[in-house]
Amino acid sequence: MPLKYQNNQQRREARLKSKRKCYERHKLDERLKSRTRWRKHLGATVATQHLLARLDLIWINLGYQSGHSQYTVLESQGLILVREVDDEGWEVVRSNYERVVAEAQELIQEARELLASALHAEGACTDHLIAGSAAAVDAVELHCDTWDEALSLMDNSADTYFKALMSDQLVWQKALKKC
């Protein structure tokens, strides 16, 4: 049977290419593992690491990724809503966004419980945990307010929501412009 690669250099390049593809497929998991290793290196207790992992999941469930501001995420989600309504109609899309509101309300409870647990945590990384948990509660509450407002405005008309979006009159735009 002939060799797949002619030399060690080709084998090495193929192995590295395969590793890069695998990493891309599992990038989020790898980032979470990296954060866990770093927190352990800093001396965070297992309980604190667990709470920090829950905090990471709250941000992920909201649709946030590193390098993207809350304003950018909410703006993108608002534009996606407008596009979906234009493509499919509000009657079809509304039920999906009612589920989004319900999920955000569940996240509020989870974020508040996490903050309460964080206040009792001790050791390394707890300051980061408390600050991150408080920020997550604020972000989830704004997220809920955002979708409640979107449902209300879209019930009037898609144009009403789009005009408010384009003129920076939505609740999240006003709240984040203050910052």
Disulfide bonds with the S-S distance in Angstrom:
none
